[in-house]
């Protein structure tokens, strides 16, 4: 991995507090205690769920404290750097109710917008398009975090995820207003096997920005939201290699009822950071 986008210190203010960046998008705090997780798909040799611990919270807090310098950080405001580091994608999966087009991915002063817009370019059955973008760089073990405001309607899958060597890690698949899905997918056999969690939170996650993150080590994965660990999976070293980071939205029946007109209900990714382990 090469060290890419340095933080613009005129834009962001460093503080010794749980929030590493401060700005117009300061994150909302979750309502605690969190509801219990739903344990869905069965454990596998390559992925065994465990309860989160106070030590998980301490490890995550250390990365969020402001004492560590990220290996990569971006607020998506620099168009040239965005073009250098990220690649908007086009696809049209039959399982989704909309296609995805590069024009629906828009960096700017508010961060990275994944827009839901009308389209006539994806066939007669699909009237809408959403967005997806993949990193051009890869990263290894460490702490990944993004500040995101999800779309404020049902029917949109708001996703922050990474992929590597036959595995997919869904750091957060969020459905309005507060359904949080977390999964580890294994594609090495040619078909999808997964281990995951679901949490139905008390908060409306579209009302403001929240921080979603993952601490990835050689032996396990710990997910967090706003610094609070929400899920942990022991991998026994099965998930290795370099990760590509992805952000995406999708109109999908599994994300709830899609409104008649979902246009204009967008996702904003305010920033993304990676810290080497």
DOMI-763492 format. One record per residue (C-alpha): residue in three letters; x, y, z. Coordinates in steps of 0.1 Angstrom, whole numbers, padded with zeros to 4 digits, always signed. Layout:
<atoms>
AlaXYZ...
</atoms>
This chain:
<atoms>
Unk+0000+0000+0000Unk+0012+0035-0007Unk+0004+0064+0017Unk-0021+0086-0002Unk-0042+0115+0008Unk-0028+0136+0036Unk-0053+0154+0058Unk-0058+0190+0051Unk-0052+0206+0085Unk-0070+0238+0074Unk-0102+0219+0070Unk-0100+0196+0100Unk-0091+0202+0136Unk-0073+0175+0156Unk-0085+0171+0192Unk-0077+0146+0219Unk-0112+0133+0221Unk-0132+0103+0208Unk-0140+0121+0176Unk-0108+0124+0155Unk-0122+0150+0131Unk-0145+0179+0140Unk-0164+0198+0115Unk-0200+0206+0103Unk-0207+0168+0103Unk-0199+0160+0140Unk-0212+0125+0147Unk-0243+0119+0168Unk-0240+0096+0198Unk-0258+0063+0199Unk-0285+0056+0225Unk-0271+0031+0250Unk-0273+0004+0260Unk-0274-0012+0226Unk-0301-0039+0220Unk-0287-0074+0218Unk-0274-0088+0185Unk-0293-0113+0165Unk-0272-0144+0158Unk-0282-0154+0123Unk-0262-0178+0101Unk-0242-0206+0119Unk-0206-0203+0129Unk-0180-0217+0105Unk-0144-0229+0109Unk-0133-0196+0092Unk-0156-0174+0112Unk-0169-0178+0147Unk-0188-0151+0165Unk-0180-0140+0200Unk-0194-0114+0224Unk-0177-0080+0224Unk-0156-0071+0254Unk-0143-0041+0273Unk-0109-0048+0257Unk-0125-0044+0223Unk-0138-0010+0234Unk-0103+0000+0246Unk-0086-0010+0214Unk-0111+0009+0193Unk-0109+0040+0215Unk-0071+0041+0211Unk-0075+0045+0173Unk-0102+0071+0177Unk-0084+0091+0204Unk-0064+0114+0181Unk-0031+0101+0193Unk-0025+0080+0161Unk-0019+0093+0126Unk-0039+0075+0099Unk-0020+0059+0070Unk-0047+0072+0047Unk-0075+0098+0052Unk-0098+0116+0029Unk-0128+0139+0032Unk-0136+0135-0006Unk-0134+0173-0012Unk-0104+0172-0036Unk-0116+0161-0070Unk-0082+0153-0084Unk-0073+0131-0054Unk-0106+0114-0056Unk-0100+0106-0092Unk-0066+0093-0083Unk-0077+0071-0054Unk-0113+0060-0062Unk-0132+0044-0091Unk-0169+0048-0095Unk-0185+0016-0109Unk-0214+0007-0132Unk-0234-0025-0127Unk-0270-0037-0131Unk-0276-0068-0109Unk-0309-0086-0116Unk-0314-0089-0078Unk-0316-0051-0074Unk-0344-0027-0082Unk-0320-0001-0097Unk-0288-0001-0116Unk-0257+0017-0104Unk-0240+0044-0125Unk-0207+0064-0121Unk-0226+0097-0125Unk-0244+0090-0092Unk-0211+0091-0073Unk-0202+0127-0065Unk-0173+0140-0043Unk-0176+0176-0031Unk-0176+0200-0002Unk-0202+0179+0017Unk-0181+0147+0013Unk-0189+0118-0010Unk-0225+0117-0022Unk-0241+0084-0034Unk-0272+0097-0052Unk-0305+0081-0061Unk-0317+0095-0094Unk-0341+0087-0122Unk-0326+0070-0153Unk-0336+0056-0187Unk-0302+0039-0192Unk-0308+0006-0174Unk-0336-0011-0192Unk-0374-0007-0191Unk-0378-0025-0158Unk-0355-0001-0138Unk-0364+0036-0135Unk-0337+0045-0109Unk-0300+0044-0105Unk-0278+0045-0073Unk-0240+0047-0068Unk-0210+0026-0059Unk-0173+0034-0057Unk-0142+0012-0051Unk-0108+0022-0039Unk-0079+0020-0064Unk-0056+0012-0035Unk-0055-0017-0011Unk-0048-0018+0027Unk-0039-0045+0052Unk-0046-0052+0089Unk-0057-0022+0108Unk-0086+0001+0118Unk-0110+0012+0091Unk-0136+0039+0098Unk-0160+0061+0079Unk-0185+0088+0089Unk-0218+0083+0071Unk-0253+0097+0070Unk-0276+0071+0056Unk-0306+0077+0033Unk-0338+0087+0051Unk-0361+0062+0034Unk-0367+0025+0035Unk-0357+0003+0005Unk-0320+0015+0003Unk-0291-0006+0013Unk-0264+0017+0026Unk-0232-0002+0025Unk-0196+0002+0037Unk-0177-0030+0029Unk-0143-0045+0019Unk-0132-0074-0002Unk-0101-0097-0003Unk-0090-0131-0017Unk-0124-0148-0017Unk-0138-0130+0013Unk-0162-0100+0017Unk-0166-0082+0050Unk-0197-0060+0054Unk-0186-0035+0080Unk-0221-0020+0079Unk-0251-0026+0058Unk-0276-0001+0072Unk-0314+0000+0065Unk-0335+0030+0075Unk-0341+0038+0103Unk-0318+0018+0124Unk-0312-0018+0112Unk-0275-0026+0112Unk-0263-0057+0094Unk-0227-0071+0097Unk-0214-0101+0078Unk-0184-0121+0068Unk-0189-0138+0034Unk-0168-0166+0021Unk-0167-0170-0017Unk-0137-0194-0019Unk-0159-0224-0027Unk-0177-0206-0056Unk-0208-0201-0036Unk-0217-0176-0008Unk-0214-0188+0028Unk-0217-0162+0055Unk-0215-0156+0093Unk-0231-0124+0106Unk-0251-0103+0130Unk-0280-0080+0130Unk-0288-0052+0154Unk-0319-0031+0154Unk-0308+0001+0171Unk-0330+0026+0189Unk-0317+0055+0169Unk-0328+0069+0135Unk-0294+0067+0118Unk-0305+0091+0090Unk-0309+0120+0114Unk-0272+0127+0115Unk-0237+0113+0108Unk-0224+0082+0126Unk-0190+0066+0126Unk-0189+0029+0113Unk-0156+0010+0117Unk-0137-0023+0118Unk-0106-0034+0136Unk-0091-0062+0115Unk-0062-0083+0129Unk-0048-0116+0117Unk-0071-0135+0141Unk-0103-0116+0143Unk-0126-0088+0132Unk-0143-0063+0155Unk-0170-0039+0142Unk-0180-0006+0159Unk-0204+0022+0155Unk-0196+0056+0172Unk-0168+0039+0191Unk-0191+0012+0206Unk-0181-0024+0196Unk-0212-0041+0182Unk-0199-0074+0168Unk-0168-0096+0168Unk-0158-0126+0146Unk-0128-0149+0152Unk-0113-0158+0118Unk-0084-0181+0128Unk-0062-0164+0102Unk-0085-0173+0073Unk-0091-0138+0061Unk-0057-0125+0048Unk-0042-0103+0021Unk-0050-0068+0011Unk-0084-0052+0012Unk-0102-0030-0013Unk-0127-0006+0003Unk-0161+0000-0012Unk-0191+0023-0006Unk-0224+0016-0023Unk-0261+0021-0023Unk-0288-0002-0037Unk-0325-0002-0041Unk-0334-0037-0029Unk-0365-0055-0015Unk-0344-0068+0015Unk-0339-0032+0026Unk-0376-0025+0031Unk-0404-0011+0010Unk-0391+0012-0018Unk-0411+0045-0021Unk-0427+0054-0054Unk-0402+0081-0059Unk-0368+0075-0041Unk-0350+0102-0060Unk-0330+0127-0039Unk-0326+0104-0009Unk-0289+0102-0009Unk-0261+0088+0013Unk-0232+0111+0023Unk-0198+0097+0034Unk-0181+0126+0051Unk-0147+0110+0055Unk-0128+0077+0055Unk-0097+0068+0074Unk-0074+0038+0077Unk-0048+0032+0104Unk-0022+0005+0100Unk-0021-0021+0128
</atoms>
